[in-house]
Amino acid sequence: MQQSLKKSNNQLADTLIQLEVLNQATQQGNQFPAFTQKLRDINLFPLKPTHLDIFQVNVGKMCNQVCKHCHVDAGPDRKEIMTRETMQQCLAAIAASSVKTVDITGGAPEMNPDFRWFVEEISKLGREIIVRCNLTIIVANKKYHDLPAFYKTHNVHIISSLPYFSAARTDAQRGEGVFADSIKALQMLNAVGYGQEESGLILDLVYNPSGAFLPGSQAALELEFKKKLKTGFNIYFNNLFAITNLPISRFLDYLIQSNNYEAYMEKLVTAFNPAAATNVMCRNTISVSWDGYLYDCDFNQMLDLKVAKVAPQHISVFNEAALNNRNIVLNQHCYGCTAGAGSSCGGATA
């Protein structure tokens, strides 16, 4: 089984090394243009929040899968797990804020022993709940087989990654047998109403490219996925989100090992889209790590780039007004969210 970067002692497990790679000169001795300069050119620097709508919580890096492109570097060997105490601090912040949506992620968030309690408590607060479910966790163990019913009870919005509608491409990215298990889990979700018309139970899928290229048209991909999954497996879902792979963590390692890093960065820089930059997710989202620290987005979290110090940096001292007045922390990986049609946890942004 593939190991996490941390477990294998890969130097890229050190976020400082990742940032050095992102900011070093190319082999030709040139620098890629600074992302901040791109924003200056369109009068968008410093980048400021618009409002706080989404509260994204990473409840742990433990996962039953070890995917090749995982930006969290999650896996069975990762033991970082959010405690109930930190969850209670999150709940207090959510209750006191204007947040409309709580987006729960991991790892496999369901592997946190307090996961179900956390969902139940958020549900009591009347916020929309998103869970980023990797699908295979539903069939991984009997104790997870009732997750579809649990999700239905709390009207949880499910967002799940499915790299492709074929076994070969999905398993190549996410591990042997993942496609078959994912199909089984999708059928279980469909059986309780997810993805079905007028059920109100939303099931969205996420596509991300398997190599060093940008995703194609989100709308065209959605049509193709819906056709293939319906005809091949009688599976229904609501929306497909096309997400660009950001050059961090395991995908950065892949780019370097395959000698694609500079070419991929060139693609991202060349495809910079001002409209996508205006709508980046960090402008209406705050990201909370398993240990309670605050970040502008999930990707900054994985590079340990905490929110600017003008605002409190830990959930225990959450202050929405201060967060709304901060400057968003930027670096070269941000090109991934502004290339082409743009990319966010909710798919294209332009």
N, C-alpha and C positions, 0 to 999 in steps of 0.2 A: 504493500500500500504506500502511496505517496505520503510523505511527511510534510508538515507545515515548515515554513522557512525557519521558524523559531526552533523546532525540534531538530532539524537537520543542521543547525548552527550556520545557516546561510548568512553571509554578511548583510544581505538586504533585510534581514529581520530587524536591523538597526535603522530606525527611521531617519537618523542623521545621514546615514550612507545613502538612503534613497534620495534625500533632498540634495545631496552632493551630486549624484548622478543627474538629477533633473536640471541642475543649474551649472553643470560643467560645459566647457567648450566642446564643439563637435570635433571629429577627427581632422577636419580641415582647419581647425583653429578658430572657427566662428562660433558665436553665441546665437542660439535661437532668440528672437525678440522677446523681451521681458513681457509677460502677460499684463503686468501693470501698465506698460506703455501702450499696449493695444487698447486698454480701457481709457487711458488718457486721450488717445486719438479720437475717441467717440464721446468724450466728456462724461465718462461714467466712473471716473476715479476721483476720490476714493469710493469704492463700492459700499453702498449703505443698505441696510434692511428696509423693506417697504412696510411690513407688518408681520406679526408672528401668528401663523396659522397652524403650522405642523410641528409637533413635538416628537422627534424621532429618538427612540430609546434602544440602544444595543444592550440586551440583557445578558450577553455572554458570548465568548468566542468558541465555546464547545459546539461541535457539530458531528453528525454521523457521516458526513461526506468530507472529502478533501479535493475540492475542485481546482483545476489547473489555473484558472484565472481569478481565484478568490482574492478580492482586495482586503478582506478582513484577516486573511491567513488563518482561517478557522479550520478546525478538525477535531477528531477524537482526543488528540493529545493536548489540546488547549483546555486549561482548567479555569480560566478567568470567568467568573460568574457574578452577576449582580446580586447583592444581598437584599433581603426583604427591607432592611433599614433604608437602603438607598432607594428602593422602590417606593417606600413611604414618603421619602423626600420628593421624589418625582410626582407622586400623587398630590402632595401639598402644593407644589408649583403649578401643576395642571389646574387644580381647583381655583387657584388665585389668578389665573392668567386668562387671556382671550383665545387661547388655543382651541381650535375646532377639531383637530384630528391628532390622534396619538398613533404613531407608526412604530410597531414593535419589530425589531430585527435581531440578528445574531451574526454568526453561528446559526444553529437551529434553535430559535428562541424557546421552542417547546421543551428543550432539554433542561432549562432552568427549573429547579424544583418548585419555585414560587410562580411560575408562568401563569397557571390557571387562576390563581388568586389575584394576580396583577390584572389580568383581563377582566375579571369580575369586578374589581374595585374601580377600574376605569369606566366600565359600563355603568356603574352607579352614578358617575359624574356626568353622564349624558353626552360624552364625546364620541365621535366616530372612531372606530378602532380598525387599524390595518395591521395584519400580521403577515410578515414575509416568510412564508412557509416553503421549504425546499421540496415539498411533496413526499419524498421518500421517507421522511420521518413518520408519516402516517402509517406506513406499512412496516416500519423497522422493528416494532415491538408491539405486543398485544396491548400494552398500557397506553399506546397512542392511537389505537384503532377507532376510538370513539371521538377523536378530534373533530371530524366533520360535524357530528351532532353538537359538540360543544361550541364550535364556531357558529353554527346556526342559531343556537340558543341566545348568543350574545350579538347576533347580526354582524359578525366580524367580516370585514372586507379582506379577502385573501388575494395576495399577490405572490405568484410563484414563478420561479425561473424554469424555463424549458428551452434550452439552446436551439433545438430544432425538432421537427416532426418525424425524425428518423432516429433509429437506435444508434447507428454508427457515429453520427456527428455529436449526438447528445452524450453518449458514453465516452467518446474521446475527450470531451471537455470535463465531464463530471464524474466519471468512473464507471466500470463495468457493471451492467445491470441496472443503472440508474433510469434509463428510458423506460424499461418494462415496469419498474416500481412506480415511476411517475405517472404512467398511463393508468395503472391500477388505482393510485391515489386520486387522480382526476375523476375516474369513474365513480369512486366513493363519494367525492364531493358533489358530482352531478346527481347522484342518487338521493341526496338530501335536499336538492334544489339549487345548489350553486351553479351559476352560469345559465340557468334556465330563464326563459322569458317570464317577466312579471313576478318572479319569486322575490325580488328585492335583495337576493343574496349574490354579491358581486364576486366573481372569480376572474382575475386578470392574470395574464402571463407576461413574462419578461423574456425578450430575445436579446442576446448579446453575441457579437461575432466570435467565431472560433479561432480567428487568426488576427494578423496585424492589418486590419482594414476597418473602415467605418461601416456602420449598419446602413442598409438600404432604406427605402421609403417605408416608414412605419405603417402607413395605410395599406400599402401593397403587401407587406409582410403579414399584416393582420388577416387580410383576405385569404392569403395562401395557407396560413396556419389553420384558419377556421375550416377551410375546405378539406385539407388533408386530415385533420383530427376528426372531423365529422364522418367522412367517408371511410377512413381507416379504422376508427375506434369508437365511433358514435359519441364523441366528446364535444361538449359545448363550453364556451367561455365568453366573457364579455369584451374585454379589450386586450390588445397586445401592445406592450411598451418596448420600444427599441432603445437600448442603452449602449452608449459607447464605452468600451473598455478604457479605463484610465490607467496611465502608465505608472502604477504604484504596486507594491507588494508582489504577489506571484505573477501578475501579468507583466510587471516590469522585469522580473527575472526571466520570464519567457522571451520578452523582446530582446534582452541582452544575449541570452543563450542562443537565440535563432538569428542573431545579427540583424534584427529588424528595428532596433531602438531608434536610431536617427531617422530612418525613413518614415517610421510611424509618427514621430514627433513632427516631422516636416508636413505630413498629411494633416495633422491636427492644427498646426500653425496656419497653413495655407487655407484651410477650410473655416477659419475664424469667421463667425457670423454675428454682427452687432445685435441683431434681433434676439438671437439666442442668449447673448450676454446680458441683455436687459432683463431676461426672464429666468435667470439661473435660480436654482432651488434654494440656495443659501440666503436669499433675500426674504423668504417667508418661513424659514425652517430653523430650528435649533436642534443640535444633535447631542445626545447624552451618552457617555461611555458607560461601560459596565461598572466602573468605579466612581461614577457620578460627575466626572469633569464635563465641561461644556465646550462644544465645537460648532463652527459655522455649518459644517456638513459632515456626512459620514466619511467622506474621503479625507478631509482634514483630520478627522479623528484618527484614522489609520496612519497618518503621518505625524501624529501628536502635535498638531498645530492648534492649540487651544484658542478660544475667542480672545480678542484684544483685551488687555488688562484694564481698560477703562470700565469694563463690565465684570461682575463676579464670575469666576471661572469654575465654580462648583455648584451643583444643584442645591446644596445645603444653604446657599446664600443667594438663591435665584432672585433676580430683579429684572422684570420685563422691561421697565422703562429704560434702565441702563443698557440692556441688550439692544433695544431699538435705536439707541444713539451710538452704537459702536461702528467702527469701520470693519468690514469683513476681511479676514486674513486670506491672502492670495499667494499662489506660487505657480510654477510652470505646469503642474498637473491640471490646473484649471482650464487649460486649452481643451481638455476632453469634454467639458460640459458646454463648450461654446462652438464646437466644430459642426459644420453642416446644419442639420435641423435642430441641433442642440440636444442635450441629454440631461435627464434628471431621474430621480427615483420614480417619477411618473411619466417617463419617456421623453419624447421630443418636446422642445420648448419654443420652437419657431416654425 
